[in-house]
């Protein structure tokens, strides 16, 4: 099974990319009964406004940090 779950995968891909794909599906399927599933939640839109795009901006749902000894870890925001 994959090491990264949904939110970590979104951080790796980019939250902006995720929202773009979700918007494309939402607007491309006006008659689909599951259409609302693809409307991005307000939390994601707020994160985009704050430029929290994931790995490409340095932070999203997670952030990579180094401690005083230089050991890397992933911090949950």
RAVEN-V472867 format. One line per field, one symbol per residue. phi: phi as a letter, one per 20 degrees, with the letter a starting at -180 (. if undefined). psi: psi as a letter, one per 40 degrees, with the letter a starting at -180 (. if undefined). burial: 1 if it has 24 or more other C-alpha atoms within 12 Angstrom, else 0. Layout:
# RAVEN-V472867
phi: ???
psi: ???
burial: ???
This chain:
# RAVEN-V472867
phi: .ffdegfffffffofffgfffffffgfecfeffegfgefffggfffffgemedogfdnabfcbecdegenfebdeee
psi: iidhaddddddddhdddddddddddddegdehdedddehhiddddddddefgeaddeeibdihhihadeehiihhh.
burial: 00000001011101110110010000000000000000110001001100011110001111110000000000000
